[in-house]
Amino acid sequence: MPRRATDVGPSARQIKAWASAAEKRSLAALPSLRKEGHANWRAVNDDPMFQTRLAQELCDTRSVDMTPCYKNLVWMVPGFRQVTRLKRRHLTKQVCVLFVVRDKGSVAEGRPQMLPKALMIYAEHGGTRKVFSVPTDVQDASAFAAAKAHTSSGVWVSRSPWPDAPGSFTCLVKLTSDAEPITCVLSAQHVLTPFADADSLQMDSQRSMFPRAGNGDPLGSPPLATTLPYGGVLRSDELKDRPSFDVQLAQADVQLFDRIALRRFHPTQPWVRDIKELMALNASGANAFQLLTPDNHPEPRGAIPLSLSMMPNDSTIVSIRYTLSRNGRAVSCAVLQVGLIVLKTNGSKIPAGGDSGSPIVVRHSNGGMTLVGMHIAGNDLGSSWAIPAWQIFNLHFWRRYPAGAAIAPMDVP
């Protein structure tokens, strides 16, 4: 029986024409929506926390789909847009979604693999559901992949037979527990336990921390502190659900007090308690944060101004290279950490070896300081990776501490 004319399907040519027309109609709907989204985004510029939440939601929900679609894309994370002035990249205060790519500039303008300049998302604001167009910024993976733990001067810990791995320290803290209160100094574990065992979950202790001379050379006296088995742990197993925490305490000696850079805490805001406070301080001005580097460094740099580059988040895992020990040999390990703050300097002074453990602060007009975090790593591009203060003073992030423990920052006696 012959087929009826109505049974004959569309030809390949007809399908192609229909698809082309459908594509044009789909794209024609975008400009007006984008325009509305841009206007709504600009209207909430005074609410960076809301903008950050939208950027984070886009990263959480779209990265799994977008990363395999764009061959150059390796990571999506909320951060701040950078602009080029006089051939140099400078951070702005504009919240965006960062596209971290293998090779920036490898995809020409207008090509199919070019990443979008904005991502749209619907959200409720002011009691109304609206569309927002969240800007994006493409940044090269080299700015993130080169992070390595910093250690070169300031103080040093003797852990024979390993060479000294000098660094710095953050501040004094009071450790209270079921035993007597102890005055401690807070620093990075890779400073207080150089070449820590890559596979052990135990913490080394009872090591002496010594000063360094004005030119950075190690001195054998006087002892400034004695390391304690309290803090986090550096893990080499790269388990995302068990991230490392590069923090350790040492019991302070009075000889240490004159060397503390963070000398006076702000009376009502001694440390940053959450990302909302961090964002508020960041909005207070350009280069709002300062990394207080050691004076006894071969190349003293004093306070280094920094701006927030990437927002911390409990779901953001960062890999940093550490030199640890295994079976009596030094090994380079990728250590995973969660929720780190990433800052960047726009100036000529950059973080360097020997700055690990140094405090990152905000100075106030009354002379007080707010602790933002502890610097633990950097790169040659002027970036600083820091453990946020709200993690440092939350024992949930610690692995070991005495029964009934609590820690709090304290001013220099």
C-alpha positions, 0 to 999 in steps of 0.5 A: 500500500503506498504511503500517504503524503501526510506520512512523509517526514520532513527532509534534511533540508527542512530540518536544517532550516527549522533548526536555524530559525529556532536558534535565531529565535532563541538568541533573539530573546537574549539581548532584552533579558541580558539588558534587564539582568545587567540593570538588576545587577547594577541595582544591587552593587551596594549589596556585595553579599547578595552578589556573592551569593549569586556568584557562588550559586552559579559556581556550585550549579553550573561548573559541573556542566560548563567545565566539560563543555569548554575545553580551556576551563578548569575551575569556576569560583566567586571572586573580583574582576581584574582590569588592565591598566598600563599593561598591569592587572589590577583588582576591582571591587566588582564581584564576579564569577572567575573562569580559571582557564588553562591558557588565557588568550588561546580562544579568539573573540567570537569563537564557539569556545569563548567563555560568556561575559556574564551568566544569568540567574533568577533570584528573589530580591526585595520581594520580587523574583528577578533575573540578574546578569552576573559578570565573569572574568577570565584568569589564567591557571598560573595565578592559582597553580603556583601556590607554595608554602612560604618559609625563609626568615623571621623565626625558626624551629630546630627539628634535626636532622631536617634543615630549618624552615623559618617563617613568622607568627601571627599573634598571641593567644590565650589557651584556656582548658581544664588545666591552667591557662597558657599564653601561646603564639599562633603560627603555621604548622609548617613553620613550627613543625618543619618537614612534618610527616606526610602520613602521620596524623600525630603532631610533633611538639617540644621543639624550641622556636628561635629568633633570626638576626636582622639579616635573616640568619638563624640564631641559637638563642634565646628560645622564644617559645616551645611547640605544643601538640595542638593544632591541625594536621597536614595531610598528603592523602588529598582527601577532600572530605578531610582537608588539612589545617595548617595551624599550630600553637607554641607556648610563648616565652617573655622574650617573644613579646617584643617581636609581635607585629600585631600588638593591639586588637580592635576593642570591638572587632578583634578578628573577622568572624565571617565572610560578611565582615570580611566583605564589609572591610574589603568595601572600606577602601582599596588595599584595605588589608595588610600583610605584616611581614617580618622585619628581620628578613633578608629583603624587608618589605614591611606591611604589604597592602592587599586586596581581596581576590577570591571569596572563601567558601566552605566548598572551595578546595585549594591545593598548595604544594608543601615539602613534607617528609616520608620515610626519612626523605623530603617529598613534595605533596599537594595538600588540600585545604578548604575555605582559604582567603585569596588576596593579591597585591597591586604594588611592587612589594609581594609576599615572599619566603619567610612570611608564612605565619604572618598576620593579615590585618586591617588597621583602624584610625584608633590604632587598633587592628582586626585580624583577618587571617594567617598567611600560609602561601604565596606565589611570584604574582603577588598572591597570598593564601590565608587561613581566615580568622573565623577558622583559626578561633573555631576549634571545629577545624582543629585536630588536637587540643586539650580537654575543655579548650578555648582560644582567644586572641590577646594583646601583647603584655 
